Amino acid sequence: MDDQREPRRRRAGGRAGTAAKRGTGRGQPPWRLVENLDRPTEPLTPEGVQAIHEGALHILSEIGIDFLNDEALALFRQAGQSVEGQTVRLDADFVTEMVAKAPSAFTITPRNPDREIRVGGTSLAFGNVSSPPSYWDHATWRKIPGSRALCADLLKLSQHFNCIHFIGGYPVEPVDLHPSLRHLDAISDKLVLTDKVIHAYSLGPERVEDAMEMVRLAGGLSEAEFEATPHMFTNINSTSPLKHDWPMIDGCLRLARRNQAIVVTPFTLAGAMAPVTIAGAVTLSVAEALSAIALFQYVRPGVACAMGTFTSNVDMKSGAPAFGTPEYMRATQMAGQMARFYGLPLRSSGSCTANVPDGQAMWETSNALWAAVQSGTNLVYHAAGWLEGGLVASPEKFVMDCEVIQMIQRYMEPALVAAGPEEIALDAIAEVGSTGHYFGVSHTRARYETAFYQPIVSDWRNFEAWAADGMHWTASRAHLRVQEILAEVPAPLIEDSARGALEDFVERRRAEGGAPTDF
Amino acid sequence: MDDQREPRRRRAGGRAGTAAKRGTGRGQPPWRLVENLDRPTEPLTPEGVQAIHEGALHILSEIGIDFLNDEALALFRQAGQSVEGQTVRLDADFVTEMVAKAPSAFTITPRNPDREIRVGGTSLAFGNVSSPPSYWDHATWRKIPGSRALCADLLKLSQHFNCIHFIGGYPVEPVDLHPSLRHLDAISDKLVLTDKVIHAYSLGPERVEDAMEMVRLAGGLSEAEFEATPHMFTNINSTSPLKHDWPMIDGCLRLARRNQAIVVTPFTLAGAMAPVTIAGAVTLSVAEALSAIALFQYVRPGVACAMGTFTSNVDMKSGAPAFGTPEYMRATQMAGQMARFYGLPLRSSGSCTANVPDGQAMWETSNALWAAVQSGTNLVYHAAGWLEGGLVASPEKFVMDCEVIQMIQRYMEPALVAAGPEEIALDAIAEVGSTGHYFGVSHTRARYETAFYQPIVSDWRNFEAWAADGMHWTASRAHLRVQEILAEVPAPLIEDSARGALEDFVERRRAEGGAPTDF
């Protein structure tokens, strides 16, 4: 049986262990950015796109949106927009003109330039789960608080898997670190344990400024080099309905002024913080995103901005949010149509409602990940490791999700769908005719090693071989795989000078007390 | 823990049990045929479609295909085609002309006319798993042989779920029934325990003729009524590469002469029975399907025929077949492009390689089911209950798959993607403004009961509520749901006269010894 109480036996591994070792490191596909070959799925008619666009502009010009940030209010006034108290009403022309200044694609370059990502067009990049307070401890079947050590393990998985292109927020909240100092240690861990693009939270001026400085130091960049092009990004959520909070806007303004990348992701749960209808929830989401992006483009024309979508539904019986639902999929596809309408890159998510890495978790996550693909999403946030609506991180789920992501990458390889004479292979078909098989023919021998996707945690053995090896269900195999990866994943190279500068900075800021926690 | 050894505790149910009862019967969406709203995903360029078409015709005209059926060989000779021994070479014009006679859409009408299905166009229908010899016994965690009783349970699930539109082959092989009599009892069970469209195996003249007669009697139809329009269907596989066996072709010819529906599904595993390249495997599959469909159209112009696709890859390490892979998804989408090119309805499958209803099973099955949607498939065979590459049937997996299928149905509801003024809901957005929430507003109250998909086995409660209820993973919840459904599902109505005629027929044929088993 799938006995979760036998870690020793599980660690023993047997053939599962061998298969696992085959899968790690060398076994996985190389780092590459994915080009999305497929035409997006577009549930909205052109009239529907126009109606949502006009609805969003109507919301911003007639109903108005609150910015709980005095600097933003002053900037809107300066731009000749209507400001009453904290409520801003924006001219349709102003919004359209400002949003048009945003680039349709941009790059973000981490300390290892080979890990630069492109955001926009057909580019499709995946990131780890971000910000769960808790962690699924598969060995004890308990939900435990996040810690710096657990966060580090998830960062190592994020570095290990080539299909993970960027590092979002903390993959689990290191609650054992004091809030005033947490960002220093956690961002330092991100910059040392990974060499990929990282995110910084917009949670007050000190944290944002510290994060930008740490990214600059880790990359060994001058001020000018840092500001020449995006080297990091932040992601903010509006407080739906129709509200932007102070620290989120403050952080974005600071990044905008230093030419770093900004993702604006309203969290519009249909039936709760947004209309119960999907088109209504998407319209509200678009309005909230456009208002912030217009502000950032006014402050720094051309600064890298992406539109985020996080529209799902609630269970109308309990009010609990649900993810990976049909409503979620369609909302994501609709948001993709709107992002293309505005010429903005799109961010969506992998997500699920399930509490453990089981069947429900994987059909919900598959729905979310494929909806991201179908929507033309450029940045897939929370793509690996998410459980319980984002409240729990799981390394087992991380590995299982990476299997799905790797299959999406393989699915997008042009060679897979090529149909030239070499692929149609009439000579091989004539050679085999109606007898024998294709294992031995030269056409097969020349291609079989790279012909098909090689799994990392899927078990393709027959029932008897699988049963003889201990009847490990997927989550148990993933648990074993996690232990193997963490035992062997090497830390990425970092220049001693850069590392030293980073350590000195953290030391100094720690001595200064880090960031105030009174907001 | 997810202890599979505590059936009593699981049966007790608790809140899971309550939730389960909410989900059964009344809770599920009503019977309806799904219209696929989405533009198909088309990996092949128009040139690629043309190249595969020309490749398939080249195979049939130059390489040839074997028909191990004298009647077929005589018919091809009569049609002026080249026949050497059992190898047939078909003129491109003959194939094109014959295939053009096939209808692009047709109906199949079971004994309950309300359960008629349309095959073709944007219609999307789902059927149960077919033909596994074994059964996953979740209570004991053993793989056990199929039986008439287990088959009947799966037929009851197939009848219960409105998202299952047709009954394929036996959902598990009733190996406790003697092969000579098996078809009589098993088809009788299909016709009594369900009122949906059924499939009959092409396994020799007696079985096929018995099946047609039983469908006719169960429907209370005259010979003329039976032959006026399709009331059942068969599905055949070619013996790839390039071979059609005697009983398959014999059965199809018998159905064709009585105007019943035929699905031709080559089973082309890339790298084994087909080229290692997906385009090559699809080309071989198309050639094999066209050759049989051309024959049936020659015999009865306009008879209902669908093209099937079952192209996947093997694990090149072990040679074992793999399903729900990226290669499988692209092959299915390519087959959809070819079916539309020929104006033929398409059949594909739900499938997976996993041995148990776990995470791998659900990402593989999700890949297969969404590929069916993306390919424009009309008939999704094996859509619910399949494990271990089709060697194992599982009622738990059946329920889990039905959740995914119901979500696909919900996903395809036009109302979900409507974007008129009522859906964009500017009045509600103005009413709520930047304060409060949408739970209470009239726009929500008027819609919330039907606004969102309601799950049957998904658990959307938070971790704590889920844990307090016994930490049941998806398969355990599905196991509980299966027991509840089987306890309450009513047998469909059947006319006493029809039932009596069916029983008399089975009695007579049993007395005659059923079908010979010496082929």
Boltz contact constraints between the chains, C-beta under 6 A:
constraints:
  - contact:
      token1: [A, 1]
      token2: [B, 4]
      max_distance: 6.0
  - contact:
      token1: [A, 1]
      token2: [B, 141]
      max_distance: 6.0
  - contact:
      token1: [A, 4]
      token2: [B, 1]
      max_distance: 6.0
  - contact:
      token1: [A, 38]
      token2: [B, 41]
      max_distance: 6.0
  - contact:
      token1: [A, 41]
      token2: [B, 38]
      max_distance: 6.0
  - contact:
      token1: [A, 43]
      token2: [B, 417]
      max_distance: 6.0
  - contact:
      token1: [A, 44]
      token2: [B, 419]
      max_distance: 6.0
  - contact:
      token1: [A, 48]
      token2: [B, 419]
      max_distance: 6.0
  - contact:
      token1: [A, 51]
      token2: [B, 419]
      max_distance: 6.0
  - contact:
      token1: [A, 52]
      token2: [B, 419]
      max_distance: 6.0
  - contact:
      token1: [A, 55]
      token2: [B, 424]
      max_distance: 6.0
  - contact:
      token1: [A, 55]
      token2: [B, 426]
      max_distance: 6.0
  - contact:
      token1: [A, 58]
      token2: [B, 426]
      max_distance: 6.0
  - contact:
      token1: [A, 59]
      token2: [B, 429]
      max_distance: 6.0
  - contact:
      token1: [A, 63]
      token2: [B, 430]
      max_distance: 6.0
  - contact:
      token1: [A, 66]
      token2: [B, 434]
      max_distance: 6.0
  - contact:
      token1: [A, 141]
      token2: [B, 1]
      max_distance: 6.0
  - contact:
      token1: [A, 143]
      token2: [B, 463]
      max_distance: 6.0
  - contact:
      token1: [A, 241]
      token2: [B, 432]
      max_distance: 6.0
  - contact:
      token1: [A, 241]
      token2: [B, 434]
      max_distance: 6.0
  - contact:
      token1: [A, 242]
      token2: [B, 434]
      max_distance: 6.0
  - contact:
      token1: [A, 243]
      token2: [B, 434]
      max_distance: 6.0
  - contact:
      token1: [A, 271]
      token2: [B, 438]
      max_distance: 6.0
  - contact:
      token1: [A, 271]
      token2: [B, 444]
      max_distance: 6.0
  - contact:
      token1: [A, 272]
      token2: [B, 437]
      max_distance: 6.0
  - contact:
      token1: [A, 275]
      token2: [B, 425]
      max_distance: 6.0
  - contact:
      token1: [A, 275]
      token2: [B, 428]
      max_distance: 6.0
  - contact:
      token1: [A, 276]
      token2: [B, 444]
      max_distance: 6.0
  - contact:
      token1: [A, 276]
      token2: [B, 447]
      max_distance: 6.0
  - contact:
      token1: [A, 276]
      token2: [B, 448]
      max_distance: 6.0
  - contact:
      token1: [A, 276]
      token2: [B, 451]
      max_distance: 6.0
  - contact:
      token1: [A, 277]
      token2: [B, 423]
      max_distance: 6.0
  - contact:
      token1: [A, 277]
      token2: [B, 425]
      max_distance: 6.0
  - contact:
      token1: [A, 279]
      token2: [B, 419]
      max_distance: 6.0
  - contact:
      token1: [A, 279]
      token2: [B, 423]
      max_distance: 6.0
  - contact:
      token1: [A, 279]
      token2: [B, 424]
      max_distance: 6.0
  - contact:
      token1: [A, 280]
      token2: [B, 423]
      max_distance: 6.0
  - contact:
      token1: [A, 280]
      token2: [B, 424]
      max_distance: 6.0
  - contact:
      token1: [A, 280]
      token2: [B, 425]
      max_distance: 6.0
  - contact:
      token1: [A, 283]
      token2: [B, 424]
      max_distance: 6.0
  - contact:
      token1: [A, 284]
      token2: [B, 429]
      max_distance: 6.0
  - contact:
      token1: [A, 313]
      token2: [B, 452]
      max_distance: 6.0
  - contact:
      token1: [A, 315]
      token2: [B, 460]
      max_distance: 6.0
  - contact:
      token1: [A, 316]
      token2: [B, 448]
      max_distance: 6.0
  - contact:
      token1: [A, 320]
      token2: [B, 460]
      max_distance: 6.0
  - contact:
      token1: [A, 322]
      token2: [B, 460]
      max_distance: 6.0
  - contact:
      token1: [A, 325]
      token2: [B, 453]
      max_distance: 6.0
  - contact:
      token1: [A, 326]
      token2: [B, 407]
      max_distance: 6.0
  - contact:
      token1: [A, 326]
      token2: [B, 410]
      max_distance: 6.0
  - contact:
      token1: [A, 326]
      token2: [B, 411]
      max_distance: 6.0
  - contact:
      token1: [A, 326]
      token2: [B, 453]
      max_distance: 6.0
  - contact:
      token1: [A, 327]
      token2: [B, 452]
      max_distance: 6.0
  - contact:
      token1: [A, 330]
      token2: [B, 416]
      max_distance: 6.0
  - contact:
      token1: [A, 330]
      token2: [B, 417]
      max_distance: 6.0
  - contact:
      token1: [A, 353]
      token2: [B, 460]
      max_distance: 6.0
  - contact:
      token1: [A, 355]
      token2: [B, 463]
      max_distance: 6.0
  - contact:
      token1: [A, 355]
      token2: [B, 466]
      max_distance: 6.0
  - contact:
      token1: [A, 356]
      token2: [B, 473]
      max_distance: 6.0
  - contact:
      token1: [A, 357]
      token2: [B, 359]
      max_distance: 6.0
  - contact:
      token1: [A, 358]
      token2: [B, 473]
      max_distance: 6.0
  - contact:
      token1: [A, 358]
      token2: [B, 474]
      max_distance: 6.0
  - contact:
      token1: [A, 359]
      token2: [B, 357]
      max_distance: 6.0
  - contact:
      token1: [A, 359]
      token2: [B, 362]
      max_distance: 6.0
  - contact:
      token1: [A, 359]
      token2: [B, 400]
      max_distance: 6.0
  - contact:
      token1: [A, 359]
      token2: [B, 474]
      max_distance: 6.0
  - contact:
      token1: [A, 360]
      token2: [B, 458]
      max_distance: 6.0
  - contact:
      token1: [A, 360]
      token2: [B, 474]
      max_distance: 6.0
  - contact:
      token1: [A, 362]
      token2: [B, 359]
      max_distance: 6.0
  - contact:
      token1: [A, 362]
      token2: [B, 362]
      max_distance: 6.0
  - contact:
      token1: [A, 362]
      token2: [B, 363]
      max_distance: 6.0
  - contact:
      token1: [A, 363]
      token2: [B, 362]
      max_distance: 6.0
  - contact:
      token1: [A, 363]
      token2: [B, 366]
      max_distance: 6.0
  - contact:
      token1: [A, 363]
      token2: [B, 404]
      max_distance: 6.0
  - contact:
      token1: [A, 366]
      token2: [B, 363]
      max_distance: 6.0
  - contact:
      token1: [A, 366]
      token2: [B, 366]
      max_distance: 6.0
  - contact:
      token1: [A, 370]
      token2: [B, 370]
      max_distance: 6.0
  - contact:
      token1: [A, 388]
      token2: [B, 463]
      max_distance: 6.0
  - contact:
      token1: [A, 400]
      token2: [B, 359]
      max_distance: 6.0
  - contact:
      token1: [A, 404]
      token2: [B, 363]
      max_distance: 6.0
  - contact:
      token1: [A, 407]
      token2: [B, 326]
      max_distance: 6.0
  - contact:
      token1: [A, 410]
      token2: [B, 326]
      max_distance: 6.0
  - contact:
      token1: [A, 411]
      token2: [B, 326]
      max_distance: 6.0
  - contact:
      token1: [A, 416]
      token2: [B, 330]
      max_distance: 6.0
  - contact:
      token1: [A, 417]
      token2: [B, 43]
      max_distance: 6.0
  - contact:
      token1: [A, 417]
      token2: [B, 330]
      max_distance: 6.0
  - contact:
      token1: [A, 419]
      token2: [B, 44]
      max_distance: 6.0
  - contact:
      token1: [A, 419]
      token2: [B, 48]
      max_distance: 6.0
  - contact:
      token1: [A, 419]
      token2: [B, 51]
      max_distance: 6.0
  - contact:
      token1: [A, 419]
      token2: [B, 52]
      max_distance: 6.0
  - contact:
      token1: [A, 419]
      token2: [B, 279]
      max_distance: 6.0
  - contact:
      token1: [A, 423]
      token2: [B, 277]
      max_distance: 6.0
  - contact:
      token1: [A, 423]
      token2: [B, 279]
      max_distance: 6.0
  - contact:
      token1: [A, 423]
      token2: [B, 280]
      max_distance: 6.0
  - contact:
      token1: [A, 424]
      token2: [B, 55]
      max_distance: 6.0
  - contact:
      token1: [A, 424]
      token2: [B, 279]
      max_distance: 6.0
  - contact:
      token1: [A, 424]
      token2: [B, 280]
      max_distance: 6.0
  - contact:
      token1: [A, 424]
      token2: [B, 283]
      max_distance: 6.0
  - contact:
      token1: [A, 425]
      token2: [B, 275]
      max_distance: 6.0
  - contact:
      token1: [A, 425]
      token2: [B, 277]
      max_distance: 6.0
  - contact:
      token1: [A, 425]
      token2: [B, 280]
      max_distance: 6.0
  - contact:
      token1: [A, 426]
      token2: [B, 55]
      max_distance: 6.0
  - contact:
      token1: [A, 426]
      token2: [B, 58]
      max_distance: 6.0
  - contact:
      token1: [A, 428]
      token2: [B, 275]
      max_distance: 6.0
  - contact:
      token1: [A, 429]
      token2: [B, 59]
      max_distance: 6.0
  - contact:
      token1: [A, 429]
      token2: [B, 284]
      max_distance: 6.0
  - contact:
      token1: [A, 430]
      token2: [B, 63]
      max_distance: 6.0
  - contact:
      token1: [A, 432]
      token2: [B, 241]
      max_distance: 6.0
  - contact:
      token1: [A, 434]
      token2: [B, 66]
      max_distance: 6.0
  - contact:
      token1: [A, 434]
      token2: [B, 241]
      max_distance: 6.0
  - contact:
      token1: [A, 434]
      token2: [B, 242]
      max_distance: 6.0
  - contact:
      token1: [A, 434]
      token2: [B, 243]
      max_distance: 6.0
  - contact:
      token1: [A, 437]
      token2: [B, 272]
      max_distance: 6.0
  - contact:
      token1: [A, 444]
      token2: [B, 271]
      max_distance: 6.0
  - contact:
      token1: [A, 444]
      token2: [B, 276]
      max_distance: 6.0
  - contact:
      token1: [A, 447]
      token2: [B, 276]
      max_distance: 6.0
  - contact:
      token1: [A, 448]
      token2: [B, 276]
      max_distance: 6.0
  - contact:
      token1: [A, 448]
      token2: [B, 316]
      max_distance: 6.0
  - contact:
      token1: [A, 451]
      token2: [B, 276]
      max_distance: 6.0
  - contact:
      token1: [A, 452]
      token2: [B, 313]
      max_distance: 6.0
  - contact:
      token1: [A, 452]
      token2: [B, 327]
      max_distance: 6.0
  - contact:
      token1: [A, 453]
      token2: [B, 325]
      max_distance: 6.0
  - contact:
      token1: [A, 453]
      token2: [B, 326]
      max_distance: 6.0
  - contact:
      token1: [A, 458]
      token2: [B, 360]
      max_distance: 6.0
  - contact:
      token1: [A, 460]
      token2: [B, 315]
      max_distance: 6.0
  - contact:
      token1: [A, 460]
      token2: [B, 320]
      max_distance: 6.0
  - contact:
      token1: [A, 460]
      token2: [B, 322]
      max_distance: 6.0
  - contact:
      token1: [A, 460]
      token2: [B, 353]
      max_distance: 6.0
  - contact:
      token1: [A, 463]
      token2: [B, 143]
      max_distance: 6.0
  - contact:
      token1: [A, 463]
      token2: [B, 355]
      max_distance: 6.0
  - contact:
      token1: [A, 463]
      token2: [B, 388]
      max_distance: 6.0
  - contact:
      token1: [A, 466]
      token2: [B, 355]
      max_distance: 6.0
  - contact:
      token1: [A, 473]
      token2: [B, 356]
      max_distance: 6.0
  - contact:
      token1: [A, 473]
      token2: [B, 358]
      max_distance: 6.0
  - contact:
      token1: [A, 474]
      token2: [B, 358]
      max_distance: 6.0
  - contact:
      token1: [A, 474]
      token2: [B, 359]
      max_distance: 6.0
  - contact:
      token1: [A, 474]
      token2: [B, 360]
      max_distance: 6.0
